[in-house]
Amino acid sequence: MGALRSLIICFAVFSKIPMPYIDWEKKDMKYIFCFLPLVGVVMGALFIGLNLLAQRFNVPETAFGIISFAVAMLLVNGGIHMDGFMDTIDALSSHKSRDDKIRILDDPHTGAFAIIYAIFYVLITAYILGTVDNLAEAVYMAIVFVFTRALVGIVAMSEDLAKNSGMLYTFVSSANKFVTAVICVVWLIASISVMEILAPVRSIITLGVVFIFVMLFQNMNRKHFGGISGDLMGFFICVVEFICFLIMGIGDFIC
């Protein structure tokens, strides 16, 4: 029953899929990150479905890219990760002290740098998604949503927190870290295995680049924020997804 309640809380927070109302108790938050990759499964299934429809009805690439980004990447999760991405860009662009950067993460206002980076992110990602014209590539892109959320669960369980408050603090402090880490590793191995089958060379390159980014991300957290926060996790998911999509998109040039 506790696992089911963790599933409900996970989807209530990280997606816009309607969930039954329940009271949030600490014992019900032990396994939230175990189910986060399932949100990626829903996003991926939607993307595959949209891709099949686009091919069936000859939808133009640009239109499909915009629609798939809006539905699979924004409508399902409500833009919660993009919000974290933009807040992190604002904080890093401020070049202020650590405490000021943490305050900027909580600031509801949006700065110019966040808007510029978000526009760039949306345009490039939507363009790449729009170029997917076969089922194998569509499944690969869909698996990326699972891969990133499994990876973020592992990072969340292993990194120090930037502050002793906020949603991420509540979830991480309530989590069964060992069980969560093990299940997220299983999700990660499964998603990597599928990626390797579908695009061996590009997936190896992707894993190498993502590994480098994870190292840089950890250093950035410790240097600029003193640890991780919910916004930084949103930033992490957005950047890892972008890396995966970008390498897949330009694979014809590097493979």
C-alpha positions as a printed NumPy array, in Angstrom:
array([[  0.   ,   0.   ,   0.   ],
       [  2.884,   2.342,   0.774],
       [  4.336,   1.775,  -2.688],
       [  0.988,   2.572,  -4.313],
       [  0.728,   5.807,  -2.351],
       [  4.286,   6.695,  -3.4  ],
       [  3.232,   6.1  ,  -7.01 ],
       [  0.237,   8.406,  -6.622],
       [  2.347,  11.161,  -5.051],
       [  5.009,  10.782,  -7.745],
       [  2.523,  11.217, -10.585],
       [  0.686,  14.   ,  -8.745],
       [  3.919,  15.996,  -8.446],
       [  5.837,  15.141, -11.612],
       [  2.954,  14.886, -14.068],
       [ -0.391,  16.443, -14.859],
       [ -2.092,  13.062, -15.017],
       [ -5.105,  13.155, -12.65 ],
       [ -4.5  ,  11.187,  -9.466],
       [ -6.774,  10.411,  -6.52 ],
       [ -6.316,  12.757,  -3.578],
       [ -4.41 ,  11.377,  -0.601],
       [ -2.808,  12.958,   2.448],
       [  0.952,  13.134,   2.102],
       [  2.648,  11.376,   4.991],
       [  6.366,  10.733,   5.356],
       [  5.925,   6.964,   5.248],
       [  4.198,   7.314,   1.871],
       [  7.187,   9.076,   0.284],
       [  9.744,   6.283,   0.645],
       [  9.621,   5.188,  -2.977],
       [  8.645,   8.29 ,  -4.955],
       [ 11.8  ,   8.303,  -7.077],
       [ 11.368,   4.591,  -7.827],
       [  8.315,   5.509,  -9.87 ],
       [  9.67 ,   8.63 , -11.562],
       [ 10.839,   6.62 , -14.623],
       [  7.206,   5.539, -15.076],
       [  6.387,   9.175, -15.857],
       [  9.021,   8.835, -18.568],
       [  7.255,   5.697, -19.828],
       [  4.031,   7.684, -20.252],
       [  5.871,  10.501, -22.023],
       [  7.636,   8.026, -24.283],
       [  4.436,   6.174, -25.143],
       [  2.793,   9.455, -26.092],
       [  5.748,  10.391, -28.286],
       [  5.662,   7.036, -30.095],
       [  1.915,   7.354, -30.617],
       [  2.264,  10.874, -31.986],
       [  5.1  ,   9.752, -34.248],
       [  3.018,   6.925, -35.707],
       [  0.11 ,   9.304, -36.318],
       [  2.424,  11.865, -37.916],
       [  3.803,   9.256, -40.309],
       [  0.333,   7.93 , -41.08 ],
       [ -1.072,  11.353, -41.964],
       [  2.129,  12.879, -43.395],
       [  2.316,  15.654, -40.805],
       [  5.09 ,  18.173, -41.658],
       [  8.273,  17.795, -39.588],
       [  8.014,  21.261, -38.043],
       [  4.429,  20.727, -36.937],
       [  5.197,  17.287, -35.519],
       [  8.24 ,  18.599, -33.645],
       [  6.253,  21.382, -32.012],
       [  3.294,  19.146, -31.181],
       [  5.416,  16.321, -29.778],
       [  7.447,  18.72 , -27.632],
       [  4.312,  20.421, -26.324],
       [  2.44 ,  17.205, -25.582],
       [  5.136,  14.716, -24.569],
       [  7.544,  17.101, -22.818],
       [  5.344,  19.885, -21.438],
       [  1.72 ,  18.779, -21.214],
       [  2.47 ,  15.543, -19.347],
       [  4.706,  17.08 , -16.663],
       [  3.331,  20.618, -16.681],
       [  6.724,  22.103, -17.501],
       [  8.022,  21.462, -13.978],
       [ 11.498,  20.522, -15.217],
       [ 11.688,  23.41 , -17.675],
       [ 10.893,  25.737, -14.774],
       [ 13.886,  24.33 , -12.885],
       [ 16.058,  24.679, -15.984],
       [ 15.161,  28.358, -16.338],
       [ 15.593,  29.113, -12.63 ],
       [ 19.041,  27.486, -12.662],
       [ 20.103,  29.484, -15.728],
       [ 19.021,  32.684, -13.974],
       [ 20.962,  31.76 , -10.833],
       [ 24.155,  30.832, -12.682],
       [ 23.941,  33.931, -14.885],
       [ 23.707,  36.224, -11.862],
       [ 27.366,  35.595, -10.831],
       [ 26.336,  36.362,  -7.249],
       [ 27.149,  34.644,  -3.967],
       [ 25.999,  31.123,  -3.164],
       [ 23.22 ,  32.349,  -0.875],
       [ 21.982,  34.795,  -3.506],
       [ 21.952,  32.067,  -6.147],
       [ 19.871,  29.835,  -3.896],
       [ 17.441,  32.711,  -3.357],
       [ 17.215,  33.258,  -7.121],
       [ 16.176,  29.618,  -7.524],
       [ 13.127,  30.412,  -5.391],
       [ 12.405,  33.738,  -7.12 ],
       [  9.195,  33.496,  -9.216],
       [ 10.466,  36.126, -11.665],
       [ 12.159,  35.082, -14.913],
       [ 15.303,  36.761, -16.22 ],
       [ 16.403,  37.447, -19.782],
       [ 19.04 ,  34.704, -19.831],
       [ 16.483,  32.082, -18.799],
       [ 14.162,  33.12 , -21.619],
       [ 16.965,  33.102, -24.207],
       [ 18.199,  29.648, -23.168],
       [ 14.642,  28.286, -23.004],
       [ 13.872,  29.493, -26.539],
       [ 17.089,  27.922, -27.796],
       [ 16.285,  24.677, -25.971],
       [ 12.733,  24.467, -27.31 ],
       [ 13.658,  25.289, -30.912],
       [ 16.523,  22.788, -31.132],
       [ 14.686,  20.009, -29.301],
       [ 11.461,  20.446, -31.28 ],
       [ 13.44 ,  20.431, -34.529],
       [ 15.237,  17.195, -33.617],
       [ 12.026,  15.488, -32.498],
       [ 10.414,  16.533, -35.77 ],
       [ 13.068,  14.709, -37.8  ],
       [ 12.265,  11.305, -36.283],
       [ 10.8  ,   9.359, -39.197],
       [ 10.957,   5.692, -38.202],
       [  9.797,   3.543, -35.316],
       [ 13.278,   2.574, -34.1  ],
       [ 14.306,   6.215, -33.641],
       [ 10.954,   7.002, -32.027],
       [ 11.42 ,   4.208, -29.48 ],
       [ 14.982,   5.397, -28.797],
       [ 13.764,   8.931, -28.122],
       [ 10.99 ,   7.548, -25.928],
       [ 13.458,   5.532, -23.852],
       [ 15.441,   8.729, -23.216],
       [ 12.588,   9.959, -21.011],
       [ 12.957,   6.84 , -18.86 ],
       [ 16.759,   6.97 , -18.851],
       [ 16.914,  10.572, -17.611],
       [ 14.458,   9.995, -14.787],
       [ 16.225,   6.851, -13.62 ],
       [ 19.51 ,   8.753, -13.622],
       [ 18.088,  11.712, -11.719],
       [ 16.787,   9.33 ,  -9.055],
       [ 20.296,   7.974,  -8.52 ],
       [ 21.754,  11.489,  -8.356],
       [ 19.087,  12.609,  -5.886],
       [ 19.9  ,   9.698,  -3.572],
       [ 23.668,  10.287,  -3.676],
       [ 24.155,  14.067,  -3.535],
       [ 24.019,  16.5  ,  -0.612],
       [ 21.079,  18.905,  -0.49 ],
       [ 21.493,  22.645,  -0.983],
       [ 18.949,  23.503,   1.714],
       [ 16.949,  21.886,   4.489],
       [ 13.582,  22.826,   3.038],
       [ 11.592,  22.465,  -0.146],
       [  9.968,  19.591,  -1.976],
       [ 13.176,  17.753,  -2.871],
       [ 14.337,  17.873,   0.756],
       [ 11.   ,  16.409,   1.852],
       [ 11.158,  13.594,  -0.697],
       [ 14.842,  12.734,  -0.233],
       [ 14.724,  12.857,   3.573],
       [ 11.686,  10.55 ,   3.51 ],
       [ 13.093,   8.116,   0.946],
       [ 14.378,   4.619,   1.485],
       [ 17.618,   5.503,  -0.269],
       [ 18.966,   1.984,  -0.704],
       [ 15.808,   0.56 ,  -2.257],
       [ 15.325,   3.66 ,  -4.395],
       [ 18.904,   3.56 ,  -5.674],
       [ 18.668,  -0.154,  -6.523],
       [ 15.39 ,   0.233,  -8.41 ],
       [ 16.637,   3.303, -10.273],
       [ 19.772,   1.379, -11.28 ],
       [ 17.543,  -1.396, -12.652],
       [ 15.553,   1.191, -14.629],
       [ 18.823,   2.707, -15.849],
       [ 20.307,  -0.606, -16.998],
       [ 17.073,  -1.552, -18.762],
       [ 16.845,   1.767, -20.605],
       [ 20.525,   1.717, -21.598],
       [ 20.122,  -1.845, -22.901],
       [ 17.287,  -0.783, -25.202],
       [ 19.246,   2.255, -26.383],
       [ 22.252,   0.036, -27.141],
       [ 20.121,  -2.349, -29.19 ],
       [ 18.508,   0.444, -31.207],
       [ 21.562,   2.656, -31.815],
       [ 24.787,   1.08 , -30.491],
       [ 27.323,   3.706, -31.554],
       [ 25.22 ,   6.746, -30.774],
       [ 24.18 ,   5.384, -27.392],
       [ 27.82 ,   4.78 , -26.408],
       [ 28.704,   8.343, -27.411],
       [ 25.663,   9.595, -25.514],
       [ 26.62 ,   7.719, -22.35 ],
       [ 30.136,   9.142, -22.508],
       [ 28.9  ,  12.716, -22.885],
       [ 26.268,  12.249, -20.174],
       [ 28.906,  10.847, -17.807],
       [ 31.046,  13.961, -18.355],
       [ 28.006,  16.165, -17.765],
       [ 27.182,  14.361, -14.507],
       [ 30.707,  15.062, -13.251],
       [ 30.413,  18.734, -14.247],
       [ 26.943,  18.928, -12.719],
       [ 28.161,  17.603,  -9.382],
       [ 31.017,  20.1  ,  -9.359],
       [ 28.634,  22.928, -10.281],
       [ 26.245,  22.013,  -7.466],
       [ 28.942,  21.946,  -4.814],
       [ 30.623,  25.127,  -6.022],
       [ 27.616,  27.35 ,  -6.688],
       [ 24.833,  25.948,  -4.496],
       [ 26.361,  23.636,  -1.902],
       [ 24.214,  20.734,  -3.059],
       [ 21.163,  19.838,  -5.105],
       [ 17.634,  21.231,  -5.097],
       [ 14.425,  20.577,  -6.997],
       [ 15.25 ,  23.263,  -9.55 ],
       [ 18.701,  21.794, -10.132],
       [ 17.163,  18.378, -10.702],
       [ 14.848,  19.914, -13.295],
       [ 17.891,  21.49 , -14.944],
       [ 19.621,  18.106, -14.876],
       [ 16.736,  16.318, -16.596],
       [ 16.428,  18.978, -19.303],
       [ 20.143,  18.99 , -20.118],
       [ 20.497,  15.19 , -20.169],
       [ 17.473,  14.894, -22.455],
       [ 18.93 ,  17.584, -24.709],
       [ 22.269,  15.745, -24.895],
       [ 20.55 ,  12.474, -25.807],
       [ 18.341,  14.063, -28.451],
       [ 21.154,  16.147, -29.929],
       [ 23.526,  13.218, -30.381],
       [ 20.762,  11.104, -31.877],
       [ 19.783,  13.973, -34.163],
       [ 23.272,  14.55 , -35.53 ],
       [ 24.189,  10.875, -35.505],
       [ 24.462,  10.729, -39.275],
       [ 27.393,  13.128, -39.061],
       [ 29.293,  11.491, -36.206],
       [ 28.69 ,   7.782, -36.801]])
